[in-house]
Amino acid sequence: MKLWHALVFLGFAFIAGFTGILFKIMHWPHSDTVIIVATVLKAVAVVLLIAKLATHPKVKELLNW
């Protein structure tokens, strides 16, 4: 997995979170479920990012893009 994949995954998680918030504002059903799923996706994405950064041999070079 590349760093780009983890960042895209995190982006999708934020989009899902914003969708859940909009559902909540509009009082649509299942908004709580969408918010919980988005939170779990964000947590998984952060763990993937940390794992990628921790296992990369050239962390300074990786972060210098």
Backbone atoms as SQL, in Angstrom:
CREATE TABLE atoms (id INTEGER PRIMARY KEY, chain TEXT, resi INTEGER, resn TEXT, atom TEXT, x REAL, y REAL, z REAL);
INSERT INTO atoms VALUES
  (1, 'A', 1, 'MET', 'N', 0.845, -1.174, 0.000),
  (2, 'A', 1, 'MET', 'CA', 0.000, 0.000, 0.000),
  (3, 'A', 1, 'MET', 'C', 0.892, 1.239, 0.000),
  (4, 'A', 2, 'LYS', 'N', 0.523, 2.182, -0.806),
  (5, 'A', 2, 'LYS', 'CA', 1.271, 3.429, -0.864),
  (6, 'A', 2, 'LYS', 'C', 0.621, 4.464, 0.046),
  (7, 'A', 3, 'LEU', 'N', 1.369, 5.492, 0.316),
  (8, 'A', 3, 'LEU', 'CA', 0.861, 6.576, 1.150),
  (9, 'A', 3, 'LEU', 'C', -0.364, 7.216, 0.506),
  (10, 'A', 4, 'TRP', 'N', -0.350, 7.289, -0.808),
  (11, 'A', 4, 'TRP', 'CA', -1.461, 7.888, -1.541),
  (12, 'A', 4, 'TRP', 'C', -2.773, 7.149, -1.262),
  (13, 'A', 5, 'HIS', 'N', -2.727, 5.826, -1.178),
  (14, 'A', 5, 'HIS', 'CA', -3.935, 5.042, -0.916),
  (15, 'A', 5, 'HIS', 'C', -4.517, 5.366, 0.457),
  (16, 'A', 6, 'ALA', 'N', -3.657, 5.497, 1.440),
  (17, 'A', 6, 'ALA', 'CA', -4.132, 5.813, 2.784),
  (18, 'A', 6, 'ALA', 'C', -4.739, 7.215, 2.832),
  (19, 'A', 7, 'LEU', 'N', -4.152, 8.153, 2.098),
  (20, 'A', 7, 'LEU', 'CA', -4.701, 9.509, 2.074),
  (21, 'A', 7, 'LEU', 'C', -6.052, 9.560, 1.362),
  (22, 'A', 8, 'VAL', 'N', -6.198, 8.796, 0.292),
  (23, 'A', 8, 'VAL', 'CA', -7.486, 8.730, -0.404),
  (24, 'A', 8, 'VAL', 'C', -8.535, 8.091, 0.502),
  (25, 'A', 9, 'PHE', 'N', -8.143, 7.056, 1.226),
  (26, 'A', 9, 'PHE', 'CA', -9.049, 6.404, 2.173),
  (27, 'A', 9, 'PHE', 'C', -9.504, 7.389, 3.246),
  (28, 'A', 10, 'LEU', 'N', -8.576, 8.203, 3.726),
  (29, 'A', 10, 'LEU', 'CA', -8.918, 9.218, 4.719),
  (30, 'A', 10, 'LEU', 'C', -9.855, 10.265, 4.119),
  (31, 'A', 11, 'GLY', 'N', -9.639, 10.622, 2.875),
  (32, 'A', 11, 'GLY', 'CA', -10.530, 11.569, 2.202),
  (33, 'A', 11, 'GLY', 'C', -11.947, 11.037, 2.089),
  (34, 'A', 12, 'PHE', 'N', -12.079, 9.764, 1.717),
  (35, 'A', 12, 'PHE', 'CA', -13.408, 9.156, 1.655),
  (36, 'A', 12, 'PHE', 'C', -14.066, 9.115, 3.031),
  (37, 'A', 13, 'ALA', 'N', -13.267, 8.899, 4.060),
  (38, 'A', 13, 'ALA', 'CA', -13.816, 8.879, 5.415),
  (39, 'A', 13, 'ALA', 'C', -14.353, 10.258, 5.798),
  (40, 'A', 14, 'PHE', 'N', -13.631, 11.314, 5.428),
  (41, 'A', 14, 'PHE', 'CA', -14.121, 12.663, 5.728),
  (42, 'A', 14, 'PHE', 'C', -15.377, 12.989, 4.924),
  (43, 'A', 15, 'ILE', 'N', -15.441, 12.540, 3.688),
  (44, 'A', 15, 'ILE', 'CA', -16.651, 12.751, 2.886),
  (45, 'A', 15, 'ILE', 'C', -17.838, 12.032, 3.520),
  (46, 'A', 16, 'ALA', 'N', -17.614, 10.813, 3.999),
  (47, 'A', 16, 'ALA', 'CA', -18.685, 10.082, 4.677),
  (48, 'A', 16, 'ALA', 'C', -19.102, 10.801, 5.957),
  (49, 'A', 17, 'GLY', 'N', -18.152, 11.380, 6.660),
  (50, 'A', 17, 'GLY', 'CA', -18.475, 12.129, 7.873),
  (51, 'A', 17, 'GLY', 'C', -19.319, 13.354, 7.580),
  (52, 'A', 18, 'PHE', 'N', -18.959, 14.086, 6.542),
  (53, 'A', 18, 'PHE', 'CA', -19.750, 15.257, 6.166),
  (54, 'A', 18, 'PHE', 'C', -21.150, 14.849, 5.711),
  (55, 'A', 19, 'THR', 'N', -21.244, 13.722, 5.025),
  (56, 'A', 19, 'THR', 'CA', -22.554, 13.222, 4.612),
  (57, 'A', 19, 'THR', 'C', -23.407, 12.879, 5.830),
  (58, 'A', 20, 'GLY', 'N', -22.805, 12.240, 6.820),
  (59, 'A', 20, 'GLY', 'CA', -23.535, 11.918, 8.044),
  (60, 'A', 20, 'GLY', 'C', -23.990, 13.158, 8.786),
  (61, 'A', 21, 'ILE', 'N', -23.150, 14.181, 8.797),
  (62, 'A', 21, 'ILE', 'CA', -23.531, 15.433, 9.454),
  (63, 'A', 21, 'ILE', 'C', -24.696, 16.087, 8.721),
  (64, 'A', 22, 'LEU', 'N', -24.649, 16.067, 7.387),
  (65, 'A', 22, 'LEU', 'CA', -25.772, 16.621, 6.622),
  (66, 'A', 22, 'LEU', 'C', -27.055, 15.830, 6.869),
  (67, 'A', 23, 'PHE', 'N', -26.938, 14.509, 6.954),
  (68, 'A', 23, 'PHE', 'CA', -28.105, 13.687, 7.278),
  (69, 'A', 23, 'PHE', 'C', -28.661, 14.087, 8.644),
  (70, 'A', 24, 'LYS', 'N', -27.768, 14.336, 9.590),
  (71, 'A', 24, 'LYS', 'CA', -28.191, 14.693, 10.944),
  (72, 'A', 24, 'LYS', 'C', -28.895, 16.054, 10.946),
  (73, 'A', 25, 'ILE', 'N', -28.351, 17.007, 10.206),
  (74, 'A', 25, 'ILE', 'CA', -28.957, 18.336, 10.145),
  (75, 'A', 25, 'ILE', 'C', -30.349, 18.273, 9.513),
  (76, 'A', 26, 'MET', 'N', -30.481, 17.430, 8.486),
  (77, 'A', 26, 'MET', 'CA', -31.755, 17.337, 7.775),
  (78, 'A', 26, 'MET', 'C', -32.721, 16.344, 8.426),
  (79, 'A', 27, 'HIS', 'N', -32.309, 15.735, 9.545),
  (80, 'A', 27, 'HIS', 'CA', -33.135, 14.793, 10.306),
  (81, 'A', 27, 'HIS', 'C', -33.538, 13.580, 9.469),
  (82, 'A', 28, 'TRP', 'N', -32.626, 13.114, 8.640),
  (83, 'A', 28, 'TRP', 'CA', -32.887, 11.917, 7.852),
  (84, 'A', 28, 'TRP', 'C', -32.547, 10.690, 8.687),
  (85, 'A', 29, 'PRO', 'N', -33.164, 9.562, 8.369),
  (86, 'A', 29, 'PRO', 'CA', -32.879, 8.357, 9.156),
  (87, 'A', 29, 'PRO', 'C', -31.461, 7.828, 8.894),
  (88, 'A', 30, 'HIS', 'N', -30.955, 7.087, 9.843),
  (89, 'A', 30, 'HIS', 'CA', -29.658, 6.407, 9.782),
  (90, 'A', 30, 'HIS', 'C', -28.469, 7.365, 9.775),
  (91, 'A', 31, 'SER', 'N', -28.674, 8.578, 10.210),
  (92, 'A', 31, 'SER', 'CA', -27.547, 9.515, 10.249),
  (93, 'A', 31, 'SER', 'C', -26.523, 9.094, 11.298),
  (94, 'A', 32, 'ASP', 'N', -26.994, 8.548, 12.409),
  (95, 'A', 32, 'ASP', 'CA', -26.064, 8.094, 13.448),
  (96, 'A', 32, 'ASP', 'C', -25.166, 6.973, 12.931),
  (97, 'A', 33, 'THR', 'N', -25.743, 6.080, 12.156),
  (98, 'A', 33, 'THR', 'CA', -24.971, 4.971, 11.600),
  (99, 'A', 33, 'THR', 'C', -23.894, 5.479, 10.647),
  (100, 'A', 34, 'VAL', 'N', -24.244, 6.437, 9.821),
  (101, 'A', 34, 'VAL', 'CA', -23.273, 6.983, 8.868),
  (102, 'A', 34, 'VAL', 'C', -22.138, 7.681, 9.612),
  (103, 'A', 35, 'ILE', 'N', -22.460, 8.400, 10.666),
  (104, 'A', 35, 'ILE', 'CA', -21.430, 9.093, 11.441),
  (105, 'A', 35, 'ILE', 'C', -20.512, 8.093, 12.139),
  (106, 'A', 36, 'ILE', 'N', -21.070, 7.022, 12.671),
  (107, 'A', 36, 'ILE', 'CA', -20.251, 6.004, 13.333),
  (108, 'A', 36, 'ILE', 'C', -19.341, 5.303, 12.330),
  (109, 'A', 37, 'VAL', 'N', -19.876, 4.962, 11.171),
  (110, 'A', 37, 'VAL', 'CA', -19.062, 4.314, 10.135),
  (111, 'A', 37, 'VAL', 'C', -17.939, 5.246, 9.682),
  (112, 'A', 38, 'ALA', 'N', -18.249, 6.517, 9.523),
  (113, 'A', 38, 'ALA', 'CA', -17.227, 7.482, 9.110),
  (114, 'A', 38, 'ALA', 'C', -16.134, 7.610, 10.165),
  (115, 'A', 39, 'THR', 'N', -16.511, 7.584, 11.422),
  (116, 'A', 39, 'THR', 'CA', -15.522, 7.671, 12.496),
  (117, 'A', 39, 'THR', 'C', -14.611, 6.447, 12.499),
  (118, 'A', 40, 'VAL', 'N', -15.184, 5.282, 12.288),
  (119, 'A', 40, 'VAL', 'CA', -14.377, 4.059, 12.220),
  (120, 'A', 40, 'VAL', 'C', -13.442, 4.110, 11.012),
  (121, 'A', 41, 'LEU', 'N', -13.946, 4.587, 9.877),
  (122, 'A', 41, 'LEU', 'CA', -13.102, 4.707, 8.686),
  (123, 'A', 41, 'LEU', 'C', -11.947, 5.676, 8.915),
  (124, 'A', 42, 'LYS', 'N', -12.219, 6.769, 9.604),
  (125, 'A', 42, 'LYS', 'CA', -11.149, 7.725, 9.911),
  (126, 'A', 42, 'LYS', 'C', -10.097, 7.094, 10.812),
  (127, 'A', 43, 'ALA', 'N', -10.535, 6.335, 11.800),
  (128, 'A', 43, 'ALA', 'CA', -9.588, 5.682, 12.703),
  (129, 'A', 43, 'ALA', 'C', -8.724, 4.673, 11.948),
  (130, 'A', 44, 'VAL', 'N', -9.330, 3.902, 11.067),
  (131, 'A', 44, 'VAL', 'CA', -8.571, 2.926, 10.278),
  (132, 'A', 44, 'VAL', 'C', -7.584, 3.638, 9.362),
  (133, 'A', 45, 'ALA', 'N', -8.009, 4.729, 8.756),
  (134, 'A', 45, 'ALA', 'CA', -7.121, 5.474, 7.862),
  (135, 'A', 45, 'ALA', 'C', -5.929, 6.049, 8.613),
  (136, 'A', 46, 'VAL', 'N', -6.155, 6.548, 9.811),
  (137, 'A', 46, 'VAL', 'CA', -5.047, 7.092, 10.603),
  (138, 'A', 46, 'VAL', 'C', -4.084, 5.975, 10.999),
  (139, 'A', 47, 'VAL', 'N', -4.606, 4.817, 11.360),
  (140, 'A', 47, 'VAL', 'CA', -3.739, 3.687, 11.697),
  (141, 'A', 47, 'VAL', 'C', -2.918, 3.268, 10.476),
  (142, 'A', 48, 'LEU', 'N', -3.542, 3.254, 9.300),
  (143, 'A', 48, 'LEU', 'CA', -2.804, 2.918, 8.079),
  (144, 'A', 48, 'LEU', 'C', -1.705, 3.938, 7.793),
  (145, 'A', 49, 'LEU', 'N', -2.002, 5.211, 7.989),
  (146, 'A', 49, 'LEU', 'CA', -0.990, 6.246, 7.774),
  (147, 'A', 49, 'LEU', 'C', 0.178, 6.100, 8.745),
  (148, 'A', 50, 'ILE', 'N', -0.128, 5.857, 10.000),
  (149, 'A', 50, 'ILE', 'CA', 0.934, 5.695, 10.993),
  (150, 'A', 50, 'ILE', 'C', 1.767, 4.455, 10.687),
  (151, 'A', 51, 'ALA', 'N', 1.107, 3.372, 10.296),
  (152, 'A', 51, 'ALA', 'CA', 1.839, 2.151, 9.961),
  (153, 'A', 51, 'ALA', 'C', 2.731, 2.369, 8.747),
  (154, 'A', 52, 'LYS', 'N', 2.232, 3.086, 7.768),
  (155, 'A', 52, 'LYS', 'CA', 3.032, 3.356, 6.575),
  (156, 'A', 52, 'LYS', 'C', 4.240, 4.217, 6.918),
  (157, 'A', 53, 'LEU', 'N', 4.029, 5.234, 7.725),
  (158, 'A', 53, 'LEU', 'CA', 5.142, 6.100, 8.101),
  (159, 'A', 53, 'LEU', 'C', 6.147, 5.382, 8.994),
  (160, 'A', 54, 'ALA', 'N', 5.667, 4.504, 9.849),
  (161, 'A', 54, 'ALA', 'CA', 6.568, 3.801, 10.764),
  (162, 'A', 54, 'ALA', 'C', 7.420, 2.762, 10.044),
  (163, 'A', 55, 'THR', 'N', 6.905, 2.185, 8.972),
  (164, 'A', 55, 'THR', 'CA', 7.636, 1.126, 8.283),
  (165, 'A', 55, 'THR', 'C', 8.453, 1.623, 7.100),
  (166, 'A', 56, 'HIS', 'N', 8.319, 2.865, 6.761),
  (167, 'A', 56, 'HIS', 'CA', 9.061, 3.380, 5.613),
  (168, 'A', 56, 'HIS', 'C', 10.510, 3.638, 6.008),
  (169, 'A', 57, 'PRO', 'N', 11.467, 3.148, 5.216),
  (170, 'A', 57, 'PRO', 'CA', 12.875, 3.312, 5.607),
  (171, 'A', 57, 'PRO', 'C', 13.383, 4.752, 5.507),
  (172, 'A', 58, 'LYS', 'N', 12.781, 5.534, 4.643),
  (173, 'A', 58, 'LYS', 'CA', 13.233, 6.915, 4.468),
  (174, 'A', 58, 'LYS', 'C', 12.078, 7.862, 4.791),
  (175, 'A', 59, 'VAL', 'N', 11.771, 7.981, 6.054),
  (176, 'A', 59, 'VAL', 'CA', 10.617, 8.777, 6.471),
  (177, 'A', 59, 'VAL', 'C', 10.799, 10.241, 6.089),
  (178, 'A', 60, 'LYS', 'N', 11.986, 10.785, 6.278),
  (179, 'A', 60, 'LYS', 'CA', 12.208, 12.196, 5.951),
  (180, 'A', 60, 'LYS', 'C', 12.049, 12.444, 4.456),
  (181, 'A', 61, 'GLU', 'N', 12.526, 11.522, 3.643),
  (182, 'A', 61, 'GLU', 'CA', 12.379, 11.678, 2.193),
  (183, 'A', 61, 'GLU', 'C', 10.920, 11.514, 1.774),
  (184, 'A', 62, 'LEU', 'N', 10.206, 10.630, 2.441),
  (185, 'A', 62, 'LEU', 'CA', 8.801, 10.395, 2.123),
  (186, 'A', 62, 'LEU', 'C', 7.959, 11.628, 2.421),
  (187, 'A', 63, 'LEU', 'N', 8.236, 12.289, 3.534),
  (188, 'A', 63, 'LEU', 'CA', 7.441, 13.447, 3.925),
  (189, 'A', 63, 'LEU', 'C', 7.847, 14.714, 3.188),
  (190, 'A', 64, 'ASN', 'N', 8.938, 14.689, 2.472),
  (191, 'A', 64, 'ASN', 'CA', 9.423, 15.868, 1.765),
  (192, 'A', 64, 'ASN', 'C', 8.996, 15.811, 0.301),
  (193, 'A', 65, 'TRP', 'N', 7.709, 15.946, 0.024),
  (194, 'A', 65, 'TRP', 'CA', 7.221, 15.936, -1.338),
  (195, 'A', 65, 'TRP', 'C', 6.770, 17.274, -1.677);
